[in-house]
């Protein structure tokens, strides 16, 4: 009987330790899985197969993007318009499954700029720029004028 109470008393600290260590570990694994699935569903991974890069521009700017009219990257994408193409990357917190991309200007099938509206979650979202690469539509909320000078 005494051994039972000693074991019962010792189990409580073990459970607390498991919760303390297991909780954050579970959250990190869950977060990583969700972010990876988003990269797959948005088409980012498909683009990374052809356009992933190790190139890092000296300066990037933040923007919001909408991939495939269904996956919103609200304020987590950084971009730069370079001589070689359009550079896109996500902030560190969202980098799992999101390799930096350098999409050459020649690879962009078509683009539109101006005041564009896209339907997202039963509402209209305002965007300045839309491109299509490998069948994936990307809407960006910044006006990227340099594209017209690089073609």
Beta strands, then each sheet from edge to edge (+ up, - down):
strand 1: 61-67
strand 2: 71-81
strand 3: 85-90
strand 4: 101-104
strand 5: 110-120
strand 6: 123-133
strand 7: 136-140
sheet 1: 4+ 3- 2+ 1- 7+ 6- 5+
end
